[in-house]
Amino acid sequence: MSAIRVPPVPMFMKTLIMLARSTEEESINRRSWAVTVHDYAKVKFSAGFKVESVRTGFDISWFYIQNIPDKMNTDQLLSLLKPFGNVLEIRMRETSYQPTKVAKVTFSSPDEARQASSRLQQVVVAGGELSVKLPIISSWYKNVIFSDSVIVVEFQAPNKVGYAGYRDVEHAKEALWEAYTVIGDNQIDARIHTGLPAIGPITVKFRGLPIDFEEEDMQRFASPTGVAWERPRKLDLTNAIDNIKSTLECVGKLVSFEVSSPPYRDIKVKIRAQYASPGLADEACQRLNGFAPPWTGRSRINAYHDRAVEYHISPETYRNVAQDIDFLAGYVRHHHRQDVSILVFSDQSPVTVELHARSLKLLGQVKGEFEKTISGEVVRSAGRIVWDDFFAYPGGIRYLEVMQQRNPGIVIRNEVFRRKIRLFGRPAVRDRVSSRISEKVSQLQSQQESFIPIPSRLVAIFMSKELLNLQSALGPENVYLDMWNHGIKIRGDSALYQRAFEAIRKACASHSEMTWGSDSLCPVCFDKPTEPVRLRCGHRWCRSCIKSYLLAAPSTKAFPLGCLGNEARCKGRIPLSVAKNLLSTEQLQTVFQASFTAFVQSHPEEYHYCPSPDCLQVYKAAPKSVKGVTVQCPSCLIRICASCHSEAHDGFGCSDDGEWDEDFRKWAEGRDVKRCPGCRIVIERVEGCNHMTCSRCQTHVCWVCMKMFPNGQGIYGHMRTEHGDWGLGPIM
């Protein structure tokens, strides 16, 4: 057999191949992945789960401008918008109801759009007052429509009220049954009547009868023995509608005006009118509500501001939660009567669910409860997620299983990798189970905690076998690895601490004689890699070791995730493609969320959480030079001042929190009270070490000098070297 001789590759070709590979690897390392976090935030991650850019659910680069004068063209509108930034597109169309136009305006950045929308609200141009409408980004529900500029006006429809007498209860009940119908334009309302007039032994009052109804017409209702009438109100329906329309137009231009068609439910004519802004709808309500003009026959007008959110959900999802939605609808109907309503159109595909409320705050509450019904409620306490690693181990898993068995109607989902417990079921049962889980976590976390430092070059050995050995000996819920501060956290009494200290000392001693820095060994277990995973930096890991490293990231928050090779001095990062091949979709999403949370916490001046207690959404602070910028949360719908980070205060300046009032000064005297250097909220230290974490912005600070430490990295070393202890006494 003849052999083919392959000529050697010239040196310059080798150099070109190496350069090509290097360029390709750099390109892959720079490649970012776009991931949706907490339903709304669009975050770009690069290698090591490093956050490269964030587009929050508040960051929208477009908005609508309504009430544009008909004479205004696109060029004139562009000249009005140019001072705020680079306008990419203007789409203008005429409205069907008024001689005005609506434009969708797109800027090159959300910051420009935010500033323009705040400054243009109610600006007068060519005799018309512009109105800006901010869009709401939808979450996983795909199609969510929010409306907050509709007013509903109700007044009594033309009808006649009559009283009929009956010999006994049986005949009266028969009359009530016969009256359950529609006659003319109204749904008849019939009820047993007590008091005057008394027509017979049993009197029934009939409302909604046609104006021309006579005594002989009443015989259809079980042949009453006698009939009496109230004097009908003089009402011209067409004239009443025209007068209401004129009154509404005096407040501002209407976008739409719709009158309900007969038959009239509850014997009321209902008018829905939409303005360009919520403020105009409020003003119209104040003008009409309670008014009893002659053109309604002195019937009192009921006017209210109708805020609504409309969801489109799949038939399968609806079938799974239909009973819980029906229960929620009944609950709000019973507790809030006419202030809140839930309408379900289950004969459509997708199923449409509408939430209506007369206040934005109430709508946000019902929206939150509805979304908990659909996607489950995460167990929280004081706005923070309740979790303890106890629930990741058999004892905690069994605890939740027993909790579910003892509370029929509840489903508990233990999301270990997300470090969350999610509850499905009715609100009362969810609240009860949530309280018990929170009490269990408080009990666990009230136990004494200790910290045992480890030499940085030995931290890696505790990421797999050695940590498992410790957890097996001391209980998995009592031992945690703190990668940021290079140590092990122990939860338990002094005897448990001593056992852990001795075990860690022996483990460190057994590895101290090892040969370090060999690229042929796994940087975690320092053994020959099994099922090796080779990173672009050249280091090879055991498949199980690198997977454990990734799964530990949400607890350690050591982002970006770097290679631990060369005694953790390697500058390479874990490629996202490697993580995707090793982790499930849920596990991967958990790491992305943990990296995003760590990023937000390390930028307290730039990013702020929505002030609603249970809301996870994050928004960017407005530039200090710009005041009065308002944003709207896509989740809970609350409107926020992006300058002072409180609920929007339209027409009023931001309150100055630079000084404490006298009552607060008196309360703070003698207490360990300071302001968070991140968000300026007041913090009181009651007990514990000097490592404090702000519950609002999650900033980690040293309580002694108030220095900030992103993600808590290095804070224990700082307290040890700068202040001599952690605030709990001498360090062992």
C-alpha positions, 0 to 999 in steps of 0.5 A, a space after each residue: 500500500 502506498 503512503 501519501 506524504 503530507 507536506 509540512 505546513 509553512 511557519 507563516 501559514 501556522 501563524 495565519 491559522 493561529 491569528 484566525 483562531 484568535 480572532 474567531 475566539 475574540 469574536 465569540 467572546 464578544 458575542 452577546 445574548 439578549 435575554 428577557 428577565 422578570 418578564 419585561 427587562 431586555 438584557 444583553 449578556 456576554 461571556 461569564 454572564 456579564 451584563 453588557 446593556 439593559 433595556 428595562 420594561 420602562 424603556 420605550 423609544 416611542 409614544 403617541 401624541 394625540 390632539 394634534 391640530 388638523 393643520 399641523 403637518 409632519 415637518 412642523 411636528 418634527 421641528 417641535 420634537 428635534 430639540 429632544 433628540 434624534 427622531 427616527 420616524 413619525 407616523 401620523 393619521 387622522 382620527 375618526 371622531 375629531 378633526 385632529 390627528 394622532 402620531 406615533 413618534 419614535 426616537 433613537 433612544 428611550 431616554 430621548 423619548 422619555 424626556 420628550 413625552 414629559 415635556 410635551 404633555 399638555 403643550 399648546 400648539 396652534 390652538 390645540 393642547 397636545 396629549 401624550 400617551 405612554 405605551 405599556 409593554 406586555 409580559 408573557 401574556 403576549 397581548 395586554 391592552 391598558 386604558 386609563 382615559 375612559 369615562 363612563 356616564 350612567 343615568 336612568 333610562 325612560 321607564 315607568 314604575 308600577 305597583 301590583 297587588 296579589 292575594 298571597 305569596 304564591 301569586 306574587 312569586 309567580 309574578 316575579 317569575 313572569 317579570 324576569 324578561 325584557 319588555 321594550 327597551 329595558 330589562 324588567 326589575 320586580 321585587 316584593 315591596 313593603 310600605 306605601 303604596 300597599 295595593 294588596 296583601 302582597 305588593 310587587 314593585 315593577 321598574 323598567 316598564 314601557 312608558 305606554 304600559 297600562 293596567 291591562 298590560 299588567 295582567 301578564 304578571 299573574 293577574 294582579 288584584 290592583 295596580 298603581 303608578 308612579 308619575 313618570 319622569 319627563 325624559 327625551 333620551 336623544 336630548 339627554 344624550 346630546 346634552 351629556 355629549 356637549 358637557 363632555 366636549 366642554 372639558 376637552 376633545 373626545 377621542 370616542 363617544 359610544 352609547 349603549 344600545 337597548 335593552 338597558 341593563 339595570 334600567 340605565 343608559 350607559 355612555 362610554 367616552 374616551 379622552 386623550 389623557 387621564 386628567 381630562 377624564 378625571 375633570 369630566 367625572 368631577 363635573 358630571 357625577 351627582 348632577 341631576 339636570 332637567 334633561 335627564 328628568 332630574 335623574 341623578 347622573 353617575 359618572 366614573 373614571 374607568 381604568 381597564 386592562 385586557 388580557 388575551 390568554 390561551 384556552 388551555 391556560 384558561 381551562 387550568 385556572 378557570 375556577 380560580 378566575 371565577 372565584 377571584 371575580 366573585 371575590 372582587 364583586 363581593 368586596 368592591 361591588 361596583 368599584 371593580 369588575 372582571 369580565 371573561 369572554 371564554 367563547 373567544 380564542 384566545 380567551 379575553 379577560 378584562 379587568 375594570 376598576 375606578 382607581 388606578 391603585 385598585 386596578 394595579 392590585 387586581 391586576 397583580 392578583 390576577 397575574 398571581 392566579 395565572 402564573 402563581 404567587 412567589 412567597 415574599 415578606 416585606 417585598 423580598 423573596 422568602 427563601 432558604 437553602 433548607 428547601 433545596 434539600 430532602 428535609 425542606 422538600 418534604 416540609 413543602 410536600 406536607 404543607 401542600 397535603 395539609 392545605 387542600 386547594 393549594 399547589 406549591 411549586 419549589 423552584 430550587 434553581 430560581 430560589 423561589 417558592 411559588 403558590 397556586 390557589 385561592 388568595 386566602 389559602 395562598 396567604 395562609 401558606 405563605 405566612 407559614 413558610 415565612 415563619 419557617 424561614 425566619 426560624 431557620 435564619 434566626 440561628 447563629 451564623 459564623 464565617 470561616 475564612 479560606 485561603 483564596 487558592 483553596 476556595 475551588 476545592 470546596 465547590 464540589 467534593 469537600 463541600 458535599 462532605 461538609 454538608 453530609 456531616 453537618 447538614 446541607 442546610 447548615 453549610 454554605 460557600 461564600 465565594 465572594 469573601 473566600 469562606 464558609 458560612 456555618 449556621 448553628 451553635 458553637 459546637 457545630 462551628 467547632 466541628 466545621 472549623 476542624 473539618 475545614 482545617 483538615 481539608 485545607 491541610 490535605 490539599 496544601 501539598 498539591 502541585 498547583 497551576 497544572 493546566 491538565 488538572 480540573 481547577 475545582 477538584 485538582 484531579 484529571 478531568 472526567 468528561 472534560 469540558 475545555 474552555 477557550 482559555 485552554 483550561 479543562 474542567 470536569 463536566 460535573 465541576 463546571 456545572 456545580 460552579 454554574 449552579 452555585 452562581 445565584 448563591 455566590 453572585 460572583 459575576 462575571 463568572 471567570 475560569 478558576 484555572 491558574 489558581 483563579 487568576 485566569 482571565 478567561 470567562 465561562 462562555 454562554 454556549 458552554 453554560 447552555 449545553 450544561 444547564 436546563 432552560 430553567 437553570 440557565 434563566 436563574 443564572 441570568 436573573 442572578 447576574 442581572 440582580 447583582 448588576 442592578 445592586 451594584 449600580 444604585 445611582 442608575 437603577 431603581 426598583 419600582 416602589 410597589 412592594 411586590 414589584 420586581 421591575 427596574 427603571 433608570 433614574 432621570 438625569 439630575 438636570 431634568 425634573 418631572 420625568 414620569 414613567 409607568 410600570 409595565 407590571 403594576 401600572 403605577 406611575 413613578 417620578 423618575 427624579 425622586 423615585 416616589 409615586 408621580 406627583 403631577 403638577 407638584 415639585 419633588 419633595 426635598 428629603 435632604 433634611 429630617 423633620 423634627 419628629 423624626 429627629 426625636 425618634 432617631 435620637 439614641 438609635 443606630 440610624 443612618 441613611 443608605 448611601 445608595 438610595 438615601 432611605 433610612 436604615 436602623 441597625 438593631 443587631 447583627 454584624 456590620 455588614 448591612 444590606 439595604 432592603 430597598 436598593 440591595 446596596 451592601 455597606 460597612 456600617 462603621 464607615 458606610 463604604 459601599 461594596 457591590 454584591 458584598 464583594 470584599 466587605 468582610 476583608 475590609 471590616 477585618 483589616 480596617 476595623 478589626 472585627 465584623 461587629 460581633 466580637 473578636 474574629 477566631 
